[in-house]
Structures are given as C-alpha cells and as structure tokens.
C-alpha cells in the first residue's frame, strides 16, 4: 500500500509540475505574440505618418 501511495503522489506531483511549466510557456508565448503585434502596429502607424 505504501508503494502504491508513493507512486500516486509521484505521478500527481509530476502532473502538477507539468501543468505549471505548460502555463508558463503559454504565458511567455502569448507575451511574445502581443509584443510582435504591438511592433507591427507601430510600424504601420509610422508608415501611415510618412505617407501623409
């Protein structure tokens, strides 16, 4: 029974750790996409300013 409980806790800990890492990776990816979109918007604004 002790071996089973240890195995369950190990698997649960691994799953929780994996979820936390996944959330961090997704948050970083979202931030990168947001920064890229802001840069593209600034580039478009600069191009429009030059045209007028």
Order of alpha helices (4+ residues) and beta strands (2+ residues): alpha
